[in-house]
Amino acid sequence: MWNYQKKLQYPVNIKNPDPKLASYVVSQYGGPNGEISASLRYLSQRYSMPTDAAKALLTDIGSFDLK
């Protein structure tokens, strides 16, 4: 059903690697205050919302962050 090919969509040639910048970028996505953490917090909080409108809002915000 799934065909996984581990290849980049566009070729990348890194001429001057910058480990400090790479560490910063990774922390923004996956750190404790990163985008993925925030998105998962929104998606988990939606289950305790009393109204359907509030659930829908948190679902929209949480899934928008993942894109």
C-alpha positions as CSV (number, residue, x, y, z in Angstrom):
1,M,0.0,0.0,0.0
2,W,2.8,2.4,0.9
3,N,6.0,2.9,-1.1
4,Y,8.6,4.8,0.9
5,Q,11.5,6.1,-1.1
6,K,14.1,7.9,1.0
7,K,15.2,10.7,-1.3
8,L,15.0,14.5,-1.3
9,Q,12.4,16.3,-3.4
10,Y,15.1,18.7,-4.6
11,P,18.8,18.1,-4.6
12,V,20.7,20.0,-1.8
13,N,24.4,20.9,-2.0
14,I,25.7,22.4,1.2
15,K,28.9,24.3,0.6
16,N,29.4,25.9,4.0
17,P,27.8,23.9,6.9
18,D,26.8,26.0,9.9
19,P,26.2,23.7,13.0
20,K,25.1,26.6,15.2
21,L,22.3,27.7,12.7
22,A,21.3,24.1,12.2
23,S,20.9,23.6,16.0
24,Y,18.7,26.7,16.1
25,V,16.5,25.6,13.3
26,V,16.0,22.1,14.8
27,S,15.2,23.6,18.2
28,Q,12.5,25.8,16.6
29,Y,10.8,22.7,15.2
30,G,11.3,20.1,17.8
31,G,12.3,21.8,21.0
32,P,10.1,22.3,24.1
33,N,8.7,25.5,22.7
34,G,8.9,24.6,19.0
35,E,6.2,24.4,16.4
36,I,5.5,20.7,16.8
37,S,5.2,20.9,20.5
38,A,2.7,23.8,20.3
39,S,0.7,22.0,17.6
40,L,0.4,18.9,19.8
41,R,-0.6,20.9,22.8
42,Y,-3.5,22.5,20.8
43,L,-4.6,19.1,19.5
44,S,-4.5,17.5,22.9
45,Q,-6.4,20.4,24.6
46,R,-9.3,20.0,22.1
47,Y,-10.5,16.9,23.9
48,S,-11.4,18.9,27.0
49,M,-13.3,21.7,25.3
50,P,-17.0,21.9,26.2
51,T,-18.3,23.1,22.8
52,D,-17.9,21.9,19.3
53,A,-16.9,25.4,18.1
54,A,-14.0,25.4,20.6
55,K,-13.0,21.9,19.5
56,A,-13.1,22.9,15.9
57,L,-11.0,26.0,16.5
58,L,-8.2,24.1,18.4
59,T,-8.2,21.4,15.6
60,D,-7.8,24.1,13.0
61,I,-5.0,25.8,14.8
62,G,-3.2,22.6,15.7
63,S,-3.4,21.1,12.2
64,F,-2.4,24.4,10.6
65,D,0.8,24.4,12.6
66,L,1.7,21.0,11.2
67,K,1.6,22.1,7.6
